[in-house]
Amino acid sequence: MDSKTCAACDCELEADIITVTIGGRTVEVCCNACALALGEAQAAIAGSEA
């Protein structure tokens, strides 16, 4: 069985996976903190491109 890891912190994903869309790509994270971190990173990238 392949284990999946969090897109933000690389921890192994458990049963309660959170799906987040970043830049048109869907990724899976382990918790709300990681989801928020990815959202903030995306916002920073979008702000720097303006």
PDB file of N, CA, C, O and CB in Angstrom:
ATOM      1  N   MET A   1       0.839  -1.190   0.000  1.00  0.00           N
ATOM      2  CA  MET A   1       0.000   0.000   0.000  1.00  0.00           C
ATOM      3  C   MET A   1       0.880   1.248   0.000  1.00  0.00           C
ATOM      4  O   MET A   1       1.810   1.362   0.798  1.00  0.00           O
ATOM      5  CB  MET A   1      -0.952   0.002   1.220  1.00  0.00           C
ATOM      6  N   ASP A   2       0.582   2.166  -0.888  1.00  0.00           N
ATOM      7  CA  ASP A   2       1.335   3.417  -0.944  1.00  0.00           C
ATOM      8  C   ASP A   2       0.797   4.377   0.106  1.00  0.00           C
ATOM      9  O   ASP A   2      -0.415   4.563   0.223  1.00  0.00           O
ATOM     10  CB  ASP A   2       1.257   4.051  -2.357  1.00  0.00           C
ATOM     11  N   SER A   3       1.694   4.985   0.866  1.00  0.00           N
ATOM     12  CA  SER A   3       1.254   5.978   1.835  1.00  0.00           C
ATOM     13  C   SER A   3       1.352   7.352   1.201  1.00  0.00           C
ATOM     14  O   SER A   3       2.305   7.647   0.480  1.00  0.00           O
ATOM     15  CB  SER A   3       2.094   5.907   3.138  1.00  0.00           C
ATOM     16  N   LYS A   4       0.374   8.179   1.469  1.00  0.00           N
ATOM     17  CA  LYS A   4       0.359   9.535   0.949  1.00  0.00           C
ATOM     18  C   LYS A   4       0.864  10.465   2.041  1.00  0.00           C
ATOM     19  O   LYS A   4       0.725  10.179   3.231  1.00  0.00           O
ATOM     20  CB  LYS A   4      -1.068   9.947   0.470  1.00  0.00           C
ATOM     21  N   THR A   5       1.450  11.578   1.624  1.00  0.00           N
ATOM     22  CA  THR A   5       1.939  12.545   2.590  1.00  0.00           C
ATOM     23  C   THR A   5       1.319  13.912   2.346  1.00  0.00           C
ATOM     24  O   THR A   5       0.855  14.219   1.248  1.00  0.00           O
ATOM     25  CB  THR A   5       3.459  12.635   2.531  1.00  0.00           C
ATOM     26  N   CYS A   6       1.323  14.715   3.384  1.00  0.00           N
ATOM     27  CA  CYS A   6       0.775  16.067   3.348  1.00  0.00           C
ATOM     28  C   CYS A   6       1.591  16.930   2.395  1.00  0.00           C
ATOM     29  O   CYS A   6       2.820  16.876   2.392  1.00  0.00           O
ATOM     30  CB  CYS A   6       0.755  16.690   4.761  1.00  0.00           C
ATOM     31  N   ALA A   7       0.898  17.726   1.587  1.00  0.00           N
ATOM     32  CA  ALA A   7       1.563  18.610   0.627  1.00  0.00           C
ATOM     33  C   ALA A   7       2.316  19.745   1.315  1.00  0.00           C
ATOM     34  O   ALA A   7       3.205  20.347   0.713  1.00  0.00           O
ATOM     35  CB  ALA A   7       0.545  19.187  -0.342  1.00  0.00           C
ATOM     36  N   ALA A   8       1.974  20.046   2.565  1.00  0.00           N
ATOM     37  CA  ALA A   8       2.623  21.156   3.263  1.00  0.00           C
ATOM     38  C   ALA A   8       3.762  20.710   4.171  1.00  0.00           C
ATOM     39  O   ALA A   8       4.841  21.301   4.142  1.00  0.00           O
ATOM     40  CB  ALA A   8       1.606  21.908   4.074  1.00  0.00           C
ATOM     41  N   CYS A   9       3.533  19.671   4.980  1.00  0.00           N
ATOM     42  CA  CYS A   9       4.529  19.302   5.991  1.00  0.00           C
ATOM     43  C   CYS A   9       5.149  17.933   5.771  1.00  0.00           C
ATOM     44  O   CYS A   9       6.059  17.548   6.505  1.00  0.00           O
ATOM     45  CB  CYS A   9       3.907  19.341   7.345  1.00  0.00           C
ATOM     46  N   ASP A  10       4.677  17.190   4.779  1.00  0.00           N
ATOM     47  CA  ASP A  10       5.210  15.876   4.421  1.00  0.00           C
ATOM     48  C   ASP A  10       4.926  14.793   5.465  1.00  0.00           C
ATOM     49  O   ASP A  10       5.539  13.726   5.430  1.00  0.00           O
ATOM     50  CB  ASP A  10       6.691  15.981   4.206  1.00  0.00           C
ATOM     51  N   CYS A  11       4.004  15.058   6.393  1.00  0.00           N
ATOM     52  CA  CYS A  11       3.589  14.027   7.352  1.00  0.00           C
ATOM     53  C   CYS A  11       2.678  13.033   6.634  1.00  0.00           C
ATOM     54  O   CYS A  11       2.024  13.375   5.648  1.00  0.00           O
ATOM     55  CB  CYS A  11       2.860  14.662   8.592  1.00  0.00           C
ATOM     56  N   GLU A  12       2.644  11.811   7.135  1.00  0.00           N
ATOM     57  CA  GLU A  12       1.779  10.801   6.537  1.00  0.00           C
ATOM     58  C   GLU A  12       0.317  11.176   6.761  1.00  0.00           C
ATOM     59  O   GLU A  12      -0.068  11.565   7.863  1.00  0.00           O
ATOM     60  CB  GLU A  12       2.079   9.402   7.127  1.00  0.00           C
ATOM     61  N   LEU A  13      -0.497  11.057   5.705  1.00  0.00           N
ATOM     62  CA  LEU A  13      -1.915  11.397   5.804  1.00  0.00           C
ATOM     63  C   LEU A  13      -2.680  10.267   6.479  1.00  0.00           C
ATOM     64  O   LEU A  13      -2.435   9.090   6.214  1.00  0.00           O
ATOM     65  CB  LEU A  13      -2.505  11.687   4.411  1.00  0.00           C
ATOM     66  N   GLU A  14      -3.600  10.635   7.345  1.00  0.00           N
ATOM     67  CA  GLU A  14      -4.438   9.681   8.059  1.00  0.00           C
ATOM     68  C   GLU A  14      -5.829   9.693   7.427  1.00  0.00           C
ATOM     69  O   GLU A  14      -5.975  10.073   6.265  1.00  0.00           O
ATOM     70  CB  GLU A  14      -4.508  10.020   9.586  1.00  0.00           C
ATOM     71  N   ALA A  15      -6.833   9.289   8.165  1.00  0.00           N
ATOM     72  CA  ALA A  15      -8.198   9.164   7.640  1.00  0.00           C
ATOM     73  C   ALA A  15      -8.851  10.517   7.352  1.00  0.00           C
ATOM     74  O   ALA A  15      -9.618  10.633   6.396  1.00  0.00           O
ATOM     75  CB  ALA A  15      -9.055   8.390   8.620  1.00  0.00           C
ATOM     76  N   ASP A  16      -8.564  11.534   8.155  1.00  0.00           N
ATOM     77  CA  ASP A  16      -9.228  12.834   7.990  1.00  0.00           C
ATOM     78  C   ASP A  16      -8.387  13.783   7.134  1.00  0.00           C
ATOM     79  O   ASP A  16      -7.776  14.724   7.641  1.00  0.00           O
ATOM     80  CB  ASP A  16      -9.503  13.470   9.363  1.00  0.00           C
ATOM     81  N   ILE A  17      -8.371  13.517   5.839  1.00  0.00           N
ATOM     82  CA  ILE A  17      -7.627  14.306   4.869  1.00  0.00           C
ATOM     83  C   ILE A  17      -8.428  15.547   4.490  1.00  0.00           C
ATOM     84  O   ILE A  17      -9.649  15.489   4.343  1.00  0.00           O
ATOM     85  CB  ILE A  17      -7.300  13.465   3.616  1.00  0.00           C
ATOM     86  N   ILE A  18      -7.737  16.657   4.335  1.00  0.00           N
ATOM     87  CA  ILE A  18      -8.349  17.900   3.878  1.00  0.00           C
ATOM     88  C   ILE A  18      -7.839  18.161   2.462  1.00  0.00           C
ATOM     89  O   ILE A  18      -6.634  18.132   2.215  1.00  0.00           O
ATOM     90  CB  ILE A  18      -8.016  19.106   4.847  1.00  0.00           C
ATOM     91  N   THR A  19      -8.761  18.415   1.537  1.00  0.00           N
ATOM     92  CA  THR A  19      -8.405  18.690   0.155  1.00  0.00           C
ATOM     93  C   THR A  19      -8.423  20.195  -0.075  1.00  0.00           C
ATOM     94  O   THR A  19      -9.393  20.869   0.272  1.00  0.00           O
ATOM     95  CB  THR A  19      -9.368  17.970  -0.819  1.00  0.00           C
ATOM     96  N   VAL A  20      -7.353  20.719  -0.660  1.00  0.00           N
ATOM     97  CA  VAL A  20      -7.202  22.151  -0.902  1.00  0.00           C
ATOM     98  C   VAL A  20      -6.833  22.352  -2.367  1.00  0.00           C
ATOM     99  O   VAL A  20      -6.051  21.581  -2.922  1.00  0.00           O
ATOM    100  CB  VAL A  20      -6.121  22.778   0.043  1.00  0.00           C
ATOM    101  N   THR A  21      -7.392  23.386  -2.997  1.00  0.00           N
ATOM    102  CA  THR A  21      -7.027  23.717  -4.370  1.00  0.00           C
ATOM    103  C   THR A  21      -6.106  24.931  -4.343  1.00  0.00           C
ATOM    104  O   THR A  21      -6.474  26.003  -3.862  1.00  0.00           O
ATOM    105  CB  THR A  21      -8.294  23.991  -5.245  1.00  0.00           C
ATOM    106  N   ILE A  22      -4.909  24.739  -4.868  1.00  0.00           N
ATOM    107  CA  ILE A  22      -3.898  25.794  -4.903  1.00  0.00           C
ATOM    108  C   ILE A  22      -3.462  25.977  -6.347  1.00  0.00           C
ATOM    109  O   ILE A  22      -2.958  25.043  -6.971  1.00  0.00           O
ATOM    110  CB  ILE A  22      -2.675  25.453  -3.982  1.00  0.00           C
ATOM    111  N   GLY A  23      -3.653  27.163  -6.871  1.00  0.00           N
ATOM    112  CA  GLY A  23      -3.226  27.436  -8.237  1.00  0.00           C
ATOM    113  C   GLY A  23      -3.833  26.496  -9.262  1.00  0.00           C
ATOM    114  O   GLY A  23      -3.182  26.141 -10.244  1.00  0.00           O
ATOM    115  N   GLY A  24      -5.081  26.090  -9.041  1.00  0.00           N
ATOM    116  CA  GLY A  24      -5.760  25.203  -9.974  1.00  0.00           C
ATOM    117  C   GLY A  24      -5.433  23.729  -9.792  1.00  0.00           C
ATOM    118  O   GLY A  24      -5.958  22.887 -10.521  1.00  0.00           O
ATOM    119  N   ARG A  25      -4.583  23.409  -8.843  1.00  0.00           N
ATOM    120  CA  ARG A  25      -4.189  22.023  -8.581  1.00  0.00           C
ATOM    121  C   ARG A  25      -4.719  21.591  -7.217  1.00  0.00           C
ATOM    122  O   ARG A  25      -4.591  22.327  -6.239  1.00  0.00           O
ATOM    123  CB  ARG A  25      -2.643  21.863  -8.642  1.00  0.00           C
ATOM    124  N   THR A  26      -5.307  20.410  -7.150  1.00  0.00           N
ATOM    125  CA  THR A  26      -5.851  19.901  -5.895  1.00  0.00           C
ATOM    126  C   THR A  26      -4.792  19.087  -5.177  1.00  0.00           C
ATOM    127  O   THR A  26      -4.189  18.180  -5.750  1.00  0.00           O
ATOM    128  CB  THR A  26      -7.114  19.050  -6.143  1.00  0.00           C
ATOM    129  N   VAL A  27      -4.572  19.427  -3.900  1.00  0.00           N
ATOM    130  CA  VAL A  27      -3.602  18.715  -3.071  1.00  0.00           C
ATOM    131  C   VAL A  27      -4.279  18.300  -1.770  1.00  0.00           C
ATOM    132  O   VAL A  27      -5.331  18.830  -1.414  1.00  0.00           O
ATOM    133  CB  VAL A  27      -2.345  19.596  -2.789  1.00  0.00           C
ATOM    134  N   GLU A  28      -3.673  17.356  -1.065  1.00  0.00           N
ATOM    135  CA  GLU A  28      -4.215  16.874   0.193  1.00  0.00           C
ATOM    136  C   GLU A  28      -3.276  17.255   1.330  1.00  0.00           C
ATOM    137  O   GLU A  28      -2.057  17.119   1.226  1.00  0.00           O
ATOM    138  CB  GLU A  28      -4.432  15.348   0.150  1.00  0.00           C
ATOM    139  N   VAL A  29      -3.875  17.736   2.422  1.00  0.00           N
ATOM    140  CA  VAL A  29      -3.104  18.111   3.606  1.00  0.00           C
ATOM    141  C   VAL A  29      -3.660  17.399   4.828  1.00  0.00           C
ATOM    142  O   VAL A  29      -4.769  16.866   4.803  1.00  0.00           O
ATOM    143  CB  VAL A  29      -3.124  19.641   3.815  1.00  0.00           C
ATOM    144  N   CYS A  30      -2.871  17.397   5.903  1.00  0.00           N
ATOM    145  CA  CYS A  30      -3.228  16.622   7.089  1.00  0.00           C
ATOM    146  C   CYS A  30      -4.095  17.381   8.088  1.00  0.00           C
ATOM    147  O   CYS A  30      -4.792  16.758   8.888  1.00  0.00           O
ATOM    148  CB  CYS A  30      -1.986  16.162   7.772  1.00  0.00           C
ATOM    149  N   CYS A  31      -4.067  18.717   8.061  1.00  0.00           N
ATOM    150  CA  CYS A  31      -4.790  19.472   9.085  1.00  0.00           C
ATOM    151  C   CYS A  31      -5.120  20.885   8.589  1.00  0.00           C
ATOM    152  O   CYS A  31      -4.657  21.312   7.531  1.00  0.00           O
ATOM    153  CB  CYS A  31      -3.960  19.543  10.385  1.00  0.00           C
ATOM    154  N   ASN A  32      -5.923  21.591   9.370  1.00  0.00           N
ATOM    155  CA  ASN A  32      -6.307  22.959   9.018  1.00  0.00           C
ATOM    156  C   ASN A  32      -5.104  23.899   8.993  1.00  0.00           C
ATOM    157  O   ASN A  32      -5.043  24.809   8.166  1.00  0.00           O
ATOM    158  CB  ASN A  32      -7.347  23.480  10.002  1.00  0.00           C
ATOM    159  N   ALA A  33      -4.147  23.680   9.895  1.00  0.00           N
ATOM    160  CA  ALA A  33      -2.959  24.544   9.923  1.00  0.00           C
ATOM    161  C   ALA A  33      -2.192  24.453   8.608  1.00  0.00           C
ATOM    162  O   ALA A  33      -1.728  25.470   8.092  1.00  0.00           O
ATOM    163  CB  ALA A  33      -2.039  24.162  11.100  1.00  0.00           C
ATOM    164  N   CYS A  34      -2.055  23.260   8.067  1.00  0.00           N
ATOM    165  CA  CYS A  34      -1.361  23.093   6.789  1.00  0.00           C
ATOM    166  C   CYS A  34      -2.182  23.691   5.648  1.00  0.00           C
ATOM    167  O   CYS A  34      -1.620  24.283   4.726  1.00  0.00           O
ATOM    168  CB  CYS A  34      -1.080  21.603   6.518  1.00  0.00           C
ATOM    169  N   ALA A  35      -3.497  23.543   5.703  1.00  0.00           N
ATOM    170  CA  ALA A  35      -4.362  24.138   4.681  1.00  0.00           C
ATOM    171  C   ALA A  35      -4.215  25.655   4.691  1.00  0.00           C
ATOM    172  O   ALA A  35      -4.127  26.279   3.633  1.00  0.00           O
ATOM    173  CB  ALA A  35      -5.840  23.738   4.910  1.00  0.00           C
ATOM    174  N   LEU A  36      -4.188  26.244   5.870  1.00  0.00           N
ATOM    175  CA  LEU A  36      -4.010  27.694   5.980  1.00  0.00           C
ATOM    176  C   LEU A  36      -2.629  28.114   5.492  1.00  0.00           C
ATOM    177  O   LEU A  36      -2.498  29.133   4.813  1.00  0.00           O
ATOM    178  CB  LEU A  36      -4.217  28.152   7.430  1.00  0.00           C
ATOM    179  N   ALA A  37      -1.600  27.347   5.826  1.00  0.00           N
ATOM    180  CA  ALA A  37      -0.241  27.670   5.397  1.00  0.00           C
ATOM    181  C   ALA A  37      -0.138  27.677   3.877  1.00  0.00           C
ATOM    182  O   ALA A  37       0.483  28.571   3.304  1.00  0.00           O
ATOM    183  CB  ALA A  37       0.760  26.672   5.990  1.00  0.00           C
ATOM    184  N   LEU A  38      -0.737  26.694   3.222  1.00  0.00           N
ATOM    185  CA  LEU A  38      -0.708  26.661   1.760  1.00  0.00           C
ATOM    186  C   LEU A  38      -1.500  27.821   1.174  1.00  0.00           C
ATOM    187  O   LEU A  38      -1.090  28.409   0.173  1.00  0.00           O
ATOM    188  CB  LEU A  38      -1.263  25.331   1.241  1.00  0.00           C
ATOM    189  N   GLY A  39      -2.622  28.155   1.783  1.00  0.00           N
ATOM    190  CA  GLY A  39      -3.424  29.286   1.318  1.00  0.00           C
ATOM    191  C   GLY A  39      -2.659  30.594   1.433  1.00  0.00           C
ATOM    192  O   GLY A  39      -2.724  31.439   0.540  1.00  0.00           O
ATOM    193  N   GLU A  40      -1.929  30.762   2.541  1.00  0.00           N
ATOM    194  CA  GLU A  40      -1.133  31.975   2.731  1.00  0.00           C
ATOM    195  C   GLU A  40       0.026  32.030   1.735  1.00  0.00           C
ATOM    196  O   GLU A  40       0.362  33.098   1.223  1.00  0.00           O
ATOM    197  CB  GLU A  40      -0.598  32.045   4.171  1.00  0.00           C
ATOM    198  N   ALA A  41       0.629  30.883   1.467  1.00  0.00           N
ATOM    199  CA  ALA A  41       1.712  30.837   0.488  1.00  0.00           C
ATOM    200  C   ALA A  41       1.194  31.206  -0.898  1.00  0.00           C
ATOM    201  O   ALA A  41       1.842  31.953  -1.631  1.00  0.00           O
ATOM    202  CB  ALA A  41       2.361  29.441   0.463  1.00  0.00           C
ATOM    203  N   GLN A  42       0.027  30.681  -1.253  1.00  0.00           N
ATOM    204  CA  GLN A  42      -0.572  30.992  -2.553  1.00  0.00           C
ATOM    205  C   GLN A  42      -0.892  32.481  -2.652  1.00  0.00           C
ATOM    206  O   GLN A  42      -0.674  33.093  -3.697  1.00  0.00           O
ATOM    207  CB  GLN A  42      -1.849  30.155  -2.778  1.00  0.00           C
ATOM    208  N   ALA A  43      -1.413  33.071  -1.564  1.00  0.00           N
ATOM    209  CA  ALA A  43      -1.740  34.483  -1.569  1.00  0.00           C
ATOM    210  C   ALA A  43      -0.474  35.330  -1.725  1.00  0.00           C
ATOM    211  O   ALA A  43      -0.495  36.349  -2.415  1.00  0.00           O
ATOM    212  CB  ALA A  43      -2.484  34.862  -0.285  1.00  0.00           C
ATOM    213  N   ALA A  44       0.617  34.919  -1.095  1.00  0.00           N
ATOM    214  CA  ALA A  44       1.870  35.652  -1.202  1.00  0.00           C
ATOM    215  C   ALA A  44       2.405  35.594  -2.629  1.00  0.00           C
ATOM    216  O   ALA A  44       2.895  36.593  -3.154  1.00  0.00           O
ATOM    217  CB  ALA A  44       2.906  35.091  -0.221  1.00  0.00           C
ATOM    218  N   ILE A  45       2.309  34.432  -3.248  1.00  0.00           N
ATOM    219  CA  ILE A  45       2.765  34.273  -4.629  1.00  0.00           C
ATOM    220  C   ILE A  45       1.910  35.118  -5.555  1.00  0.00           C
ATOM    221  O   ILE A  45       2.434  35.801  -6.435  1.00  0.00           O
ATOM    222  CB  ILE A  45       2.720  32.793  -5.059  1.00  0.00           C
ATOM    223  N   ALA A  46       0.594  35.078  -5.363  1.00  0.00           N
ATOM    224  CA  ALA A  46      -0.315  35.855  -6.206  1.00  0.00           C
ATOM    225  C   ALA A  46      -0.060  37.353  -6.034  1.00  0.00           C
ATOM    226  O   ALA A  46      -0.133  38.116  -6.998  1.00  0.00           O
ATOM    227  CB  ALA A  46      -1.784  35.519  -5.868  1.00  0.00           C
ATOM    228  N   GLY A  47       0.238  37.767  -4.806  1.00  0.00           N
ATOM    229  CA  GLY A  47       0.510  39.181  -4.552  1.00  0.00           C
ATOM    230  C   GLY A  47       1.796  39.648  -5.192  1.00  0.00           C
ATOM    231  O   GLY A  47       1.896  40.805  -5.601  1.00  0.00           O
ATOM    232  N   SER A  48       2.787  38.771  -5.287  1.00  0.00           N
ATOM    233  CA  SER A  48       4.061  39.161  -5.869  1.00  0.00           C
ATOM    234  C   SER A  48       4.014  39.207  -7.382  1.00  0.00           C
ATOM    235  O   SER A  48       4.866  39.835  -8.011  1.00  0.00           O
ATOM    236  CB  SER A  48       5.138  38.217  -5.427  1.00  0.00           C
ATOM    237  N   GLU A  49       3.019  38.543  -7.979  1.00  0.00           N
ATOM    238  CA  GLU A  49       2.867  38.535  -9.438  1.00  0.00           C
ATOM    239  C   GLU A  49       2.089  39.731  -9.943  1.00  0.00           C
ATOM    240  O   GLU A  49       2.066  39.993 -11.146  1.00  0.00           O
ATOM    241  CB  GLU A  49       2.183  37.266  -9.884  1.00  0.00           C
ATOM    242  N   ALA A  50       1.450  40.459  -9.043  1.00  0.00           N
ATOM    243  CA  ALA A  50       0.612  41.595  -9.450  1.00  0.00           C
ATOM    244  C   ALA A  50       1.427  42.784  -9.862  1.00  0.00           C
ATOM    245  O   ALA A  50       0.868  43.817 -10.231  1.00  0.00           O
ATOM    246  CB  ALA A  50      -0.313  41.992  -8.340  1.00  0.00           C
TER     247      ALA A  50
END
